[in-house]
Amino acid sequence: MSSQLVFPNQVPPAIESAVKLILQSQPSGTIPATPDVPDVFVRIDRLDAILHDGQIPADAHLAGPNGPPVVFLTIPEGIAGFPLHAVLSRIGYTDAEIASLFGGGQAAAIVFKYPDGVQSLAAWDGDLSSDVLKRVVRGTWQNLFRTFKDLAEIEETPLQFVDDDRRFVASFPSWGRLRLMGVPSYSDIESVGGADWRYRWLLERLLWVTPTYLGKGWAADGNGGPGAPEYLGPNASLSGLAATQSLAIVSLGGIR
């Protein structure tokens, strides 16, 4: 089954070129040029989780109704021209995860543009001045650390901290972050334990930062190497994006 537009009936003009890039590209393995500061993003999900009888559920979000306040994204250029299995691998899913999470259903690309109040930034080094819930940044360790700290410091934080974890995250030192960036693997951090492991575990539990996270601006593909360009942006409501005519859902086909 080839890719096809399933919502809405016509592509919104604001994202028309991005949707066409996904619909018209032929599998070739050639990656289109990546913009320095993109304004159209993609989130992959099961189609039946985001579209019921042709309508978007009221509680549907980019990362589900109970997802974290920020979500990992890619861009149309990161998936265009690849067959479905390669798309899922390029955004971080292993073969086993593809079978368990998408098997028996269809995968879909949520193609969207954030409202004007959300700014796409070019910074890779964590030097981020705008509101954490109003920015999109590249998925690097430095930007992730800054995002986690900013979320912890919001007066009414959207993160579900327990005990002293909020203070712990807000005050986690720069040298501790450098250690995390330098550790070869997730299992190495877990085996050592201590404060580094606590912080890394909180990243996974509260922000869904997977054990294979590279932190270099690209998602880890199914083999652990660099895959599609990776970004971190607000976990927006799908119906809200649709209301501004800045969202389309493209079915990418099924996994058996």
C-alpha positions in Angstrom: 0.0 0.0 0.0 1.4 3.4 -1.0 1.2 6.5 1.2 -2.0 8.4 1.0 -3.7 11.4 2.6 -6.3 10.3 5.1 -7.0 13.6 6.9 -8.2 16.2 6.0 -9.8 15.7 2.5 -7.4 18.3 1.0 -3.9 19.2 2.1 -3.8 22.6 3.9 -1.8 25.1 1.9 0.6 25.8 4.8 2.0 22.3 4.7 1.3 21.3 1.1 4.9 21.0 -0.1 5.8 18.9 2.9 2.9 16.5 2.4 3.6 16.2 -1.3 7.3 15.4 -0.6 6.1 12.4 1.5 3.4 11.3 -0.9 5.4 11.6 -4.2 8.8 10.5 -3.2 9.9 7.1 -4.5 12.0 4.8 -2.3 15.5 5.6 -3.3 17.5 6.1 0.0 18.4 9.6 -1.1 17.7 12.1 1.7 16.6 15.6 0.6 18.5 18.5 1.9 17.7 19.3 5.6 16.7 22.9 6.3 18.7 24.7 9.1 15.6 25.9 10.8 12.6 23.8 9.7 9.0 24.9 10.2 7.2 21.7 9.3 7.6 18.6 11.4 6.5 15.0 11.5 5.5 12.6 14.2 4.9 8.9 13.5 2.1 7.0 15.2 -0.4 4.2 14.6 -3.2 5.4 12.5 -5.9 3.9 14.7 -4.5 5.9 17.7 -5.0 9.3 16.1 -8.0 8.9 13.7 -11.4 7.3 14.5 -14.0 7.1 11.7 -12.2 9.9 9.9 -12.1 12.2 13.0 -9.3 13.1 15.4 -10.2 12.2 19.0 -10.5 15.2 21.3 -7.7 14.0 23.5 -5.2 13.1 20.8 -1.8 14.7 21.0 1.5 14.3 19.2 2.6 11.9 22.0 -0.8 10.7 23.1 -3.1 12.2 25.7 -0.9 11.3 28.6 2.5 11.9 27.0 5.2 14.3 28.2 5.0 18.0 27.7 7.6 17.9 24.9 8.0 15.2 22.2 10.6 13.9 19.8 9.9 14.7 16.2 11.5 14.5 12.8 11.0 16.4 9.5 9.5 15.4 6.1 13.0 15.3 4.6 13.9 12.7 7.2 11.4 10.1 6.0 10.6 11.0 2.3 11.8 8.4 -0.2 12.0 5.5 2.3 9.8 2.4 2.5 7.7 2.0 5.7 10.0 -0.3 7.6 13.0 2.0 6.9 11.0 5.0 8.1 10.2 3.3 11.4 13.8 2.2 11.8 15.1 5.7 11.0 13.1 7.2 13.8 14.4 4.7 16.4 12.3 1.5 16.3 13.9 -1.9 16.4 12.5 -4.8 14.4 10.9 -6.2 17.6 9.3 -2.8 18.5 8.0 -2.4 14.9 6.3 -5.8 15.1 4.9 -5.2 18.6 3.8 -1.6 18.3 2.7 -1.4 14.6 2.0 -5.1 13.7 -1.5 -5.6 12.5 -2.1 -1.9 12.0 -1.1 1.0 9.8 1.6 3.6 10.5 0.8 7.2 9.9 2.8 10.4 9.5 1.4 13.4 11.4 2.7 16.3 9.3 2.2 19.7 10.9 3.3 23.2 11.5 3.2 24.8 15.0 1.3 28.0 15.5 3.2 31.3 15.2 3.9 31.5 18.9 6.2 28.4 18.8 9.7 29.3 17.5 12.0 26.9 15.6 15.6 27.5 16.8 18.9 26.7 15.2 20.9 26.2 18.4 22.5 22.9 19.2 24.4 23.9 22.4 21.7 24.4 24.9 21.8 28.2 24.7 18.1 28.6 24.5 16.4 31.9 25.4 12.7 31.3 24.5 10.0 29.6 26.6 10.5 25.8 26.8 6.9 25.2 25.7 7.2 27.6 22.8 10.2 26.4 21.0 11.5 23.5 18.8 15.1 22.6 19.0 17.4 20.0 17.6 17.6 16.7 19.6 21.1 17.2 21.2 22.2 16.3 24.7 22.8 20.0 25.5 19.3 21.0 24.3 17.7 18.1 26.1 19.5 19.0 29.4 18.3 22.6 29.1 14.8 21.5 28.3 14.6 19.2 31.3 15.9 22.0 33.6 13.5 24.6 32.2 10.6 22.2 32.7 11.6 21.5 36.3 11.8 25.2 37.0 8.3 26.2 35.8 6.3 27.2 38.8 3.5 24.8 38.0 5.7 22.2 36.2 3.9 19.9 33.8 6.2 17.0 34.9 5.1 14.6 37.5 8.0 14.7 40.0 8.0 12.8 43.3 9.9 13.5 46.5 13.0 15.7 45.8 13.3 14.9 42.1 12.3 18.3 40.9 15.1 20.1 42.9 17.5 17.3 41.8 16.8 17.9 38.1 16.9 21.7 38.3 20.2 21.6 40.1 21.9 18.7 38.3 25.5 20.0 37.7 27.1 20.6 34.4 29.9 18.1 35.1 27.3 15.5 35.7 25.8 16.2 32.3 29.2 15.9 30.7 29.6 12.5 32.3 26.3 11.3 30.8 27.3 12.5 27.4 30.6 10.7 27.7 29.3 7.3 28.9 29.3 4.7 26.1 25.9 3.2 26.7 22.7 3.3 28.8 23.6 0.0 30.4 27.0 1.4 31.6 25.1 4.3 33.3 22.7 1.8 34.9 25.5 -0.5 36.2 27.3 2.4 37.9 24.1 3.8 39.5 24.1 6.8 41.7 23.1 10.3 40.7 23.9 9.9 37.0 21.6 6.9 36.8 18.8 8.6 38.7 18.9 11.6 36.3 19.0 9.3 33.2 16.2 7.3 34.6 14.1 10.4 35.1 14.8 11.5 31.5 13.3 8.2 30.3 10.3 8.2 32.7 9.3 11.8 32.3 10.4 12.8 28.8 10.4 9.3 27.1 14.2 9.6 26.3 14.9 6.1 25.1 17.9 4.0 26.1 19.3 4.3 22.5 19.1 8.2 22.5 22.1 9.5 20.6 21.9 13.2 21.6 23.7 14.3 18.4 20.7 15.7 16.4 19.7 12.4 14.8 17.5 9.6 16.0 19.2 6.3 16.6 18.1 3.9 13.9 17.1 0.3 14.5 20.8 -0.7 14.4 21.9 2.1 16.8 23.5 4.4 14.1 22.3 7.9 13.1 18.8 7.8 11.4 16.5 10.7 10.7 17.1 14.3 11.9 15.6 14.6 15.4 13.9 17.5 17.1 12.2 18.3 20.4 9.0 20.4 20.5 5.8 20.9 22.4 3.4 18.0 22.7 0.5 19.8 20.9 -3.1 18.8 20.6 -3.9 17.4 17.1 -7.3 18.9 17.0 -5.8 22.3 17.9 -3.3 22.0 15.0 -6.1 20.9 12.7 -8.2 23.9 13.7 -5.4 26.2 12.4 -5.3 24.3 9.1 -1.7 23.3 9.8 -2.0 19.5 10.1 -2.4 16.5 7.8 -2.3 12.8 8.4 -0.7 10.5 5.9 -1.1 6.7 6.0 2.2 5.1 5.3 0.8 1.5 5.0 0.5 -1.5 7.2 2.9 -3.8 9.1 2.0 -7.5 9.1 
